[in-house]
Amino acid sequence: MSLQHLLEAITSEAKHSVAQAENAAATRMSQKKEVQKKALGVRKQEIDDQVEKRKVFLRSKAETHAKLSMRAAVLTRKQENIDSIFSAAFESICALSDKEVEPLLSSLLGSLPQGGEIRPSKKHDALIKKLAQGRTIGAPIDAKGGFLFVSATLERNCTFEHLVLSELRSRKELEVARALAA
């Protein structure tokens, strides 16, 4: 064999080895790409699932917030209605004439123990003095109606403000709320 043939055989063998190496490298690269593509697909699916879960969570949170806001608005409106009802009741009792309010004040005075001092509102000063029948009358107080009873052992607030906005409201607020809801 001549040197030329030897060189051609070596070159051919080298080309064949290089081609095999290139094919093997391309196959390995293709396999790596496939593995990476699958890993990327799995990771993308995980991210998509996380995004979807987050969307569901945020949607649920927003719906809950909207429901709570709606309930709060409804409760606020109901409370405003209840406030206006008791305010109207208070204004109505304050607007009563002395003749119309006399039975109420007489009943309240009759429920008081003997002794003590009755402090009438400026509006009902004359009527309380008329109804008190010899009881001690103190200086008028700044109230829209009714009186305040003070003794050594007892203090009773019989002002219209207290009677309507505290006593009546605490006893009847639930009934009024139910009536409004019906």
Disulfide bonds with the S-S distance in Angstrom:
none
